[in-house]
Amino acid sequence: MDGILTGISAEAAAKAWLADFEAALASGEATRIAMLFAEECHWRDILAFTWNLRTTSGATAIAKRMVPSLARMAPHRLALAAGRTPPRYVERAGTRAIEAIFTFETSVGPCNGVVRLVSEAGAPRAWTLMTSLDEIRGHEDPANGKRWQDVDWKRNFGGENWLDRRNKARAYADRDPAVLVVGAAQAGLSVAARLTLLGVDTLVVEREARIGDSWRHRYHALTLHNETRVNHLPYMPFPRSWPVFIPKDMLANWLEIYAEAMELNVWTQTELVAGTWDEAAQCWDTVLRRGDGTERRMRPRHIVFANGVSTMPIMPDLPGLKEFRGTVRHSGSYGSGLDWKGKRALVLGTGTSGHDVAQDLCVSGAAEVTLIQRRPTLVVSLKEAQAPYALYDEDIPFEDCDLLATSFPFPVYRRSHQLMTARNRVADRELLEGLEQRGFRLTFGEDGTGWQIMYQSRGGGYYFNAGCSEMIIDGRVGLIQFSDIERFGPEGAVMKDGTVKPADLIVLATGYEGQAAAARRILGDEVGERIGPVWGFDEEGELQGMWRPTGQKGLWFHAGGLAQCRIFSKVLALQIKARELGIVS
């Protein structure tokens, strides 16, 4: 890369490159395709060419992966996207480039693309390319078109009305769903909404009594730590009157509203307790247990585990903890600090939950609160933690932001987060130095890649400071290192120097088991072995087992924050719909 293009507009450069790229694709010649990419280059494909999420680096490797799919997918009609953000110069991950959104067609349907062009030898060459399937031709998302009108429902005197049909649909008295979704929070509801609008019969099961209880029953003070502007669910944005950070109960109630408004079939107080894959019938044989103890067998063709990155609480077997005479709770069932006014508390774990619980106890009048740090933790101020969402501050349409957010191949994504994290450390220097002076051990992620990659790698290990860091710095919240504890005893933590840190309450903010463990527990070890890892990055930088085929046919995983669920629910739904149509075997 030798700088930005001169003597040509961003639009003209993008048009010229797209024309050359279309001609190269039509030729089927790997060398012609490779010539259009820069020396450093990356291609991320989301279903358009590979029916998977794949990232490829290097011009030769990109062409080699692209060519075998050309005859089958027949990409054509490449053009700048009409009515979307026009080509423009941007800086991404420290590199100046022309960023252009384009559209194209394949044998399956319309697709979107994002290319970033840099100059090499004075010519536009692709630094990054993302291609994604938008819709399946003939099975378009009706939310993208006109409102439907059913004449039969218009004046059906003496017959079924809308409510009758809804009640019948969600009863499943005479049929089984094509898709069984486990979990009715943001992940389960978002993919169910996508599938329902694509005409795929979908049932969501939720073990709690109400939709949203997985949020509603968490600790009293919980509020989302990323901003409302990026957290909308598919088809239904949050009201503009909502606060910048959403309280847990507000979100929980919205999930109920969402399920009703989107006409989703949800059974609450229902658990998937067993399932086996019937290879001959190409479906699952599942057992659902209802709240009244009755069981229902269903034979869906697909199961989607959407019960979150955090499922069952991890309760570590700590030496001597069973001898403790006080109360031991996991942070997931902690409740409110008001119950512990005047009491002494130890909080094990310095991720988000640990900090929030410690702060809640402190402001609620606990006599003494001490955090126990097990490993270095990433701390970032709430303001600086929003840096990964800077795209949504650019004056471009929301749907373009979502498209651009998926368009960063992992090497570029990783570099951008290293730069963000370095800037965050400068902005938060006073806060971080204050924590270190109190003995708090800090990390900034592997190779300084920051909180978001830490979340996608291990599901936690960071804290967005909402006030607890200042409490640690000024001593209102104490801090000890887990490595200094010999064991736990009847009165609290027994330190290696022989002293005792007394407590009435020990809160274990020790995280949750992942989705793969939950699937193994329900579906058995054989299926668990086939699945492989779920969450964390593979060698290409794509999340393992997430929103893509797993080693077990008919088994899918969907999780993440609200923005991830909004964006990737579509990716997952398109893959399931394609299999229902027989487009993909």
C-alpha positions in Angstrom: 0.0 0.0 0.0 1.6 3.3 -1.1 -0.9 5.9 0.0 -4.3 7.2 -1.1 -5.4 7.4 -4.7 -4.9 10.7 -6.4 -6.6 12.3 -9.3 -9.7 10.2 -9.0 -12.8 10.5 -6.9 -13.8 7.8 -4.4 -16.9 7.0 -6.5 -14.9 6.7 -9.7 -12.3 4.5 -8.1 -14.9 2.2 -6.6 -16.8 1.9 -9.9 -13.7 1.1 -11.8 -12.6 -1.6 -9.3 -16.1 -3.2 -9.3 -16.1 -3.4 -13.1 -12.7 -5.0 -13.1 -13.7 -7.4 -10.3 -16.9 -8.5 -12.1 -14.9 -9.2 -15.3 -12.3 -11.2 -13.3 -15.1 -13.2 -11.6 -16.7 -13.9 -15.0 -13.4 -15.1 -16.4 -13.0 -17.6 -13.6 -9.2 -17.0 -13.7 -7.6 -17.0 -10.3 -4.7 -14.8 -11.4 -7.1 -12.1 -12.7 -8.9 -12.1 -9.4 -5.7 -12.0 -7.3 -4.3 -9.0 -9.3 -7.2 -6.8 -7.9 -6.1 -7.3 -4.3 -3.4 -5.4 -2.4 -0.3 -7.1 -1.0 -2.0 -7.1 2.4 -5.6 -8.1 1.8 -8.4 -10.0 3.5 -11.8 -11.3 2.4 -14.6 -12.1 4.8 -17.5 -14.1 3.3 -20.9 -14.4 5.0 -22.9 -17.0 3.1 -22.5 -15.3 -0.4 -19.9 -17.6 -1.8 -19.2 -20.2 0.9 -22.5 -20.7 2.8 -20.5 -20.1 5.9 -18.6 -17.4 7.7 -15.0 -17.6 6.4 -12.1 -15.2 6.5 -9.2 -15.6 4.0 -6.0 -13.5 3.8 -3.6 -13.0 0.9 -4.5 -12.5 -2.8 -3.6 -16.0 -3.9 -5.5 -17.6 -1.1 -8.5 -15.4 -1.7 -8.7 -16.3 -5.4 -8.1 -20.0 -4.6 -11.1 -20.0 -2.3 -13.3 -17.9 -4.5 -12.9 -19.7 -7.8 -14.5 -23.1 -7.0 -17.8 -21.4 -6.0 -18.1 -19.2 -9.1 -19.9 -21.7 -11.4 -22.4 -22.5 -8.6 -23.0 -19.1 -7.2 -22.6 -17.1 -10.5 -22.0 -13.6 -9.0 -23.0 -10.8 -11.4 -24.5 -7.3 -11.6 -21.9 -5.8 -9.3 -22.8 -2.1 -8.7 -22.5 0.6 -6.1 -25.4 0.3 -3.7 -28.2 2.8 -4.6 -29.6 4.8 -1.8 -26.9 3.8 0.7 -23.8 5.6 2.0 -21.7 6.6 -1.1 -18.0 5.7 -1.5 -15.9 7.9 0.8 -12.4 8.2 2.2 -12.2 6.8 5.7 -9.5 5.7 8.2 -9.9 2.2 9.5 -7.4 0.5 11.8 -4.9 3.3 11.1 -5.2 2.9 7.3 -6.6 5.5 4.9 -8.8 3.8 2.3 -11.9 4.3 0.1 -14.8 2.5 1.6 -17.6 1.5 -0.7 -20.9 -0.4 -0.2 -22.0 -2.4 -3.3 -24.6 -4.9 -4.3 -24.5 -8.0 -6.5 -26.6 -11.0 -7.4 -25.9 -14.7 -7.2 -27.9 -17.8 -8.2 -29.3 -17.7 -4.6 -30.3 -14.1 -4.3 -29.3 -10.5 -3.8 -26.1 -9.8 -1.8 -24.3 -6.9 -0.2 -20.6 -6.1 -0.2 -18.1 -3.7 1.3 -14.7 -3.1 -0.2 -11.9 -0.9 1.1 -9.5 0.3 -1.6 -6.0 1.5 -1.3 -3.4 2.5 -3.8 -0.7 0.2 -5.1 1.4 1.4 -8.0 -1.2 4.1 -8.5 -4.1 1.7 -9.0 -7.0 0.9 -6.7 -6.6 -2.5 -5.0 -8.7 -4.2 -2.4 -7.4 -4.1 1.1 -10.5 -5.6 2.6 -13.5 -7.2 1.0 -16.7 -8.5 2.7 -19.5 -10.3 0.8 -22.8 -11.3 2.4 -26.0 -12.9 1.3 -28.9 -10.5 1.9 -31.9 -12.6 0.9 -33.0 -15.8 -0.7 -34.7 -15.1 -4.0 -38.4 -15.9 -3.9 -38.3 -16.0 -0.1 -37.6 -12.4 0.8 -38.1 -11.0 4.2 -41.6 -9.3 4.1 -40.4 -6.7 6.5 -38.4 -5.2 3.6 -41.5 -4.7 1.5 -45.1 -3.7 1.8 -47.4 -4.6 4.6 -49.3 -7.9 3.9 -53.0 -8.0 3.5 -55.0 -11.2 4.0 -58.5 -10.8 2.6 -59.8 -13.8 4.6 -58.9 -12.0 7.8 -60.4 -8.7 6.7 -64.1 -9.6 7.3 -64.2 -13.2 8.6 -67.5 -13.0 10.5 -68.4 -16.2 12.2 -64.9 -17.7 11.6 -61.5 -17.5 13.2 -60.1 -14.1 13.9 -56.5 -13.1 14.4 -56.4 -14.1 18.1 -57.9 -17.5 17.4 -55.2 -18.2 14.8 -52.5 -17.0 17.1 -53.6 -19.2 20.0 -53.8 -22.2 17.6 -50.4 -21.5 16.1 -48.6 -21.4 19.5 -50.5 -24.4 20.9 -48.8 -26.9 18.5 -51.6 -29.3 19.1 -51.5 -30.8 15.6 -47.9 -30.3 14.5 -44.2 -30.0 15.5 -42.1 -27.0 14.7 -39.4 -27.0 12.1 -37.1 -25.2 14.6 -36.9 -25.4 18.3 -35.2 -22.4 20.0 -33.9 -22.8 23.5 -34.0 -19.5 25.4 -36.3 -16.5 25.1 -34.0 -13.6 25.7 -32.5 -11.4 23.1 -30.8 -14.3 21.2 -33.8 -16.6 21.1 -36.3 -14.0 20.2 -34.2 -12.3 17.5 -33.6 -15.5 15.6 -37.2 -16.6 16.1 -38.4 -13.3 14.6 -36.2 -13.7 11.6 -37.3 -17.3 11.0 -41.0 -16.5 11.5 -40.9 -13.7 8.9 -39.1 -16.2 6.5 -42.0 -18.6 7.0 -40.1 -21.1 9.1 -42.3 -22.6 11.9 -40.4 -21.8 15.1 -41.1 -22.6 18.8 -39.1 -20.9 21.5 -39.0 -22.6 24.9 -38.0 -20.7 28.1 -37.6 -22.3 31.5 -38.5 -19.2 33.4 -42.1 -18.2 34.2 -42.0 -15.0 32.0 -40.2 -13.9 28.9 -37.4 -11.6 30.2 -37.0 -13.3 33.5 -33.4 -14.2 32.7 -32.8 -10.4 32.9 -35.5 -9.6 35.5 -34.0 -12.0 38.1 -30.5 -10.7 38.0 -29.1 -8.5 40.7 -31.2 -5.4 41.6 -28.8 -2.7 40.3 -28.0 -4.2 36.9 -28.1 -1.8 33.9 -26.7 -2.4 30.4 -23.2 -1.0 30.0 -23.4 -0.3 26.3 -25.6 2.4 24.8 -29.2 2.0 23.7 -28.4 3.4 20.3 -26.6 0.2 19.2 -28.8 -2.3 21.0 -32.0 -2.5 19.0 -33.6 -5.8 18.2 -34.6 -6.7 14.6 -37.6 -4.8 13.2 -38.4 -3.0 16.5 -36.0 -0.2 17.6 -36.3 1.0 21.2 -38.3 4.1 21.7 -36.3 7.3 21.3 -37.4 8.4 24.8 -35.4 5.6 26.4 -32.3 6.3 28.5 -28.7 5.9 27.2 -28.2 2.8 29.4 -31.2 0.4 29.7 -32.1 -1.0 33.2 -32.5 -4.7 33.4 -36.3 -4.7 34.1 -36.9 -2.2 31.3 -35.2 -4.6 28.9 -37.0 -7.6 30.4 -40.4 -6.0 29.9 -39.4 -5.0 26.3 -38.6 -8.6 25.5 -42.2 -9.6 26.5 -43.6 -6.8 24.3 -41.3 -7.8 21.4 -42.4 -11.5 21.5 -46.1 -10.5 21.4 -45.7 -7.8 18.8 -43.6 -10.1 16.5 -46.2 -12.9 16.9 -43.6 -15.4 18.2 -44.6 -18.8 19.5 -43.1 -19.0 23.0 -43.7 -21.6 25.7 -42.6 -20.4 29.1 -41.9 -22.7 32.1 -40.7 -25.3 29.5 -37.3 -27.0 29.4 -35.6 -29.1 26.8 -34.6 -32.1 28.9 -33.4 -34.6 26.3 -32.8 -34.9 22.6 -31.3 -37.4 20.1 -30.7 -37.0 16.4 -32.6 -39.4 14.1 -30.4 -39.8 11.1 -32.9 -41.7 9.1 -35.7 -39.1 9.6 -33.2 -36.2 9.6 -34.7 -34.6 12.7 -34.4 -34.5 16.4 -36.4 -36.6 18.9 -36.8 -34.2 21.8 -38.5 -34.2 25.2 -39.9 -30.9 26.6 -40.9 -30.7 30.2 -43.7 -28.2 31.0 -44.2 -26.3 34.2 -47.0 -28.6 35.3 -44.6 -31.6 35.0 -46.1 -33.0 31.8 -43.8 -33.9 28.9 -44.2 -33.3 25.2 -42.2 -35.1 22.5 -41.4 -33.0 19.4 -39.4 -33.8 16.3 -37.9 -30.5 15.0 -35.4 -30.5 12.2 -33.3 -27.9 13.9 -32.4 -27.0 17.5 -31.0 -23.5 18.2 -29.3 -23.1 21.6 -29.9 -19.4 22.3 -29.5 -19.6 26.1 -26.6 -17.2 26.2 -22.9 -17.2 26.5 -23.6 -17.4 30.2 -25.8 -20.3 31.1 -25.4 -22.4 34.3 -23.5 -20.6 37.2 -20.0 -21.9 37.9 -19.7 -22.7 41.6 -16.0 -23.4 42.2 -14.9 -25.9 44.8 -12.9 -23.7 47.0 -10.9 -25.1 49.9 -12.9 -24.8 53.2 -15.9 -23.0 51.7 -18.3 -25.6 52.9 -17.2 -24.8 56.5 -18.2 -21.2 56.1 -21.1 -20.4 58.6 -22.4 -17.4 56.6 -24.3 -17.2 53.3 -22.7 -18.2 50.0 -24.4 -17.0 46.8 -23.5 -16.9 43.1 -23.8 -13.3 41.7 -26.6 -14.6 39.5 -28.8 -15.0 42.6 -27.4 -12.2 44.7 -30.4 -9.9 44.7 -30.0 -6.6 46.5 -27.4 -5.1 48.8 -30.2 -3.8 51.0 -30.5 -7.3 52.4 -27.0 -7.0 53.8 -27.0 -3.6 55.5 -24.5 -3.6 58.4 -23.0 -6.9 57.3 -19.5 -7.8 56.0 -19.1 -9.2 52.5 -16.5 -10.8 50.4 -17.0 -10.8 46.6 -14.9 -13.3 44.6 -14.3 -12.1 41.1 -13.4 -8.7 39.5 -15.4 -8.8 36.3 -18.5 -6.7 35.7 -20.7 -8.7 38.1 -18.2 -8.7 40.9 -17.7 -4.9 40.6 -21.4 -4.2 40.4 -22.2 -6.4 43.4 -19.4 -4.8 45.5 -20.6 -1.3 44.6 -24.3 -2.2 45.3 -23.3 -3.6 48.7 -21.2 -0.6 49.6 -23.9 2.0 48.7 -26.6 -0.1 50.4 -24.8 0.2 53.7 -22.8 -3.0 54.1 -20.4 -2.6 57.0 -17.4 -3.8 55.0 -17.0 -4.9 51.3 -13.9 -6.6 49.9 -13.2 -7.7 46.4 -11.1 -10.8 45.9 -9.1 -10.6 42.6 -8.3 -14.0 41.0 -6.6 -12.8 37.8 -5.8 -9.5 36.1 -8.8 -7.6 34.9 -9.4 -5.1 32.1 -10.9 -1.9 33.4 -12.1 0.8 31.1 -14.3 3.9 31.8 -17.9 3.7 30.6 -17.3 6.5 28.1 -14.2 4.9 26.6 -15.9 1.4 26.5 -18.2 2.7 23.8 -15.3 3.1 21.3 -16.1 -0.1 19.4 -19.4 1.5 18.4 -17.9 4.6 16.9 -19.3 3.6 13.5 -22.8 4.3 14.9 -21.7 7.9 15.5 -20.9 8.5 11.8 -23.7 10.3 10.0 -24.8 7.3 8.0 -28.0 5.1 8.1 -28.3 2.5 10.9 -28.5 -0.4 8.5 -25.2 0.7 6.8 -23.6 0.8 10.3 -24.7 -2.8 10.8 -23.3 -3.8 7.4 -20.0 -2.0 8.0 -19.7 -3.6 11.5 -19.6 -7.0 9.9 -17.1 -6.0 7.2 -13.9 -6.1 9.1 -11.9 -9.3 8.6 -10.3 -10.4 11.8 -6.7 -9.2 11.2 -8.1 -5.7 10.6 -10.6 -6.0 13.4 -7.8 -7.0 15.8 -5.6 -4.1 14.8 -8.4 -1.6 15.2 -9.0 -2.8 18.7 -5.4 -2.6 19.6 -5.5 1.1 18.5 -8.7 1.7 20.4 -7.3 0.1 23.6 -4.1 2.2 23.4 -6.3 5.4 23.1 -8.4 4.2 26.0 -5.4 3.7 28.2 -4.3 7.3 27.6 -7.7 8.6 28.3 -8.1 6.5 31.5 -4.5 6.9 32.7 -5.5 8.6 36.1 -8.1 5.9 36.8 -5.8 3.0 35.9 -2.8 4.4 37.9 -5.1 4.8 40.9 -6.1 1.2 40.7 -2.6 -0.1 40.4 -1.5 1.9 43.4 -4.2 0.0 45.4 -2.7 -3.3 44.2 -5.3 -4.0 41.5 -3.8 -6.1 38.7 -4.7 -4.9 35.2 -4.7 -6.4 31.8 -5.5 -5.0 28.4 -6.3 -8.2 26.7 -4.0 -10.4 24.6 -1.5 -8.2 22.8 -3.5 -5.2 24.0 -6.6 -6.0 22.0 -9.1 -4.8 24.6 -12.4 -5.7 26.1 -14.4 -6.8 23.0 -12.0 -9.4 21.8 -11.7 -10.5 25.4 -15.5 -11.0 25.5 -15.4 -12.9 22.2 -12.5 -15.0 23.4 -13.6 -16.0 26.9 -17.0 -14.2 27.6 -15.7 -11.9 30.3 -12.7 -10.7 32.3 -13.4 -6.9 32.0 -15.2 -4.1 33.8 -16.8 -0.9 32.4 -16.3 1.4 35.3 -19.6 2.6 36.6 -18.2 3.9 39.9 -16.7 0.9 41.7 -13.1 1.7 40.6 -13.3 5.0 42.5 -14.5 3.1 45.5 -11.5 0.8 45.3 -9.1 3.7 44.9 -10.5 5.6 47.9 -10.8 2.5 50.1 -14.5 2.2 50.4 -14.3 -1.2 48.7 -11.3 -3.3 49.9 -9.2 -5.5 47.7 -7.3 -8.7 48.4 -5.6 -11.1 46.0 -6.9 -14.7 45.8 -3.3 -15.9 45.8 -3.0 -14.5 49.4 -5.8 -16.7 50.7 -4.9 -20.1 52.2 -8.5 -21.4 52.5 -11.9 -20.4 53.7 -13.1 -21.2 57.2 -16.2 -20.8 59.4 -15.7 -17.0 59.8 -14.5 -16.0 56.3 -11.2 -16.1 54.3 -8.1 -17.5 56.1 -5.1 -15.6 54.8 -1.7 -17.1 54.3 -0.3 -14.9 57.0 -2.7 -16.5 59.5 -5.2 -13.6 59.8 -8.9 -14.0 59.0 -10.9 -11.7 56.8 -14.3 -12.1 58.4 -17.6 -12.1 56.4 -21.3 -12.7 56.7 -21.7 -13.1 53.0 -19.5 -14.5 50.2 -20.6 -13.7 46.7 -19.1 -15.9 43.9 -18.9 -13.7 40.8 -17.2 -16.6 39.1 -19.0 -16.7 35.7 -21.1 -19.2 33.9 -20.6 -22.4 31.9 -20.8 -21.9 28.1 -23.4 -23.1 25.6 -21.4 -26.2 24.6 -21.5 -27.5 28.1 -25.3 -26.9 28.3 -25.8 -28.7 25.0 -23.7 -31.6 26.2 -25.6 -31.9 29.4 -28.9 -32.1 27.6 -28.0 -33.9 24.3 -25.3 -36.2 25.7 -21.5 -36.7 25.4 -21.6 -38.1 21.8 -23.2 -34.9 20.5 -21.0 -32.8 22.7 -17.9 -34.3 21.1 -19.2 -33.6 17.6 -20.0 -30.0 18.4 -16.5 -29.0 19.2 -15.7 -25.6 20.8 -18.4 -22.9 20.8 -17.4 -19.3 21.2 -13.8 -18.1 21.0 -11.9 -17.6 17.7 -10.9 -20.2 15.2 -7.7 -20.0 13.1 -9.5 -17.6 10.6 -10.7 -15.3 13.4 -14.4 -16.4 13.1 -16.3 -17.3 16.3 -16.3 -21.1 16.7 -19.6 -22.8 16.3 -21.6 -19.6 16.4 -24.2 -18.7 13.7 -22.7 -21.4 11.5 -22.9 -25.1 11.0 -21.5 -27.2 13.8 -20.2 -30.8 13.8 -23.7 -32.0 14.6 -26.3 -31.7 11.9 -29.4 -29.7 12.8 -27.7 -28.1 15.8 -27.0 -24.4 15.9 -25.8 -21.8 18.5 -26.8 -18.1 18.8 -25.6 -15.7 21.5 -24.1 -12.4 22.2 -25.1 -8.8 23.1 -28.1 -7.2 21.6 -26.2 -5.8 18.6 -24.7 -9.2 17.8 -28.1 -10.8 18.1 -29.7 -8.3 15.8 -27.0 -8.7 13.1 -26.2 -12.4 13.2 -29.8 -13.6 13.8 -30.3 -12.9 10.1 -27.2 -14.9 9.1 -28.4 -17.9 11.1 -32.0 -17.7 9.9 -30.9 -17.6 6.2 -28.8 -20.8 6.7 -31.8 -22.6 8.3 -34.2 -21.4 5.6 -31.8 -22.5 2.9 -31.7 -26.0 4.4 -35.5 -26.1 4.7 -35.7 -25.2 1.0 -33.1 -27.8 0.0 -30.7 -25.2 -1.4 -28.0 -26.4 1.1 -27.9 -30.0 2.1 
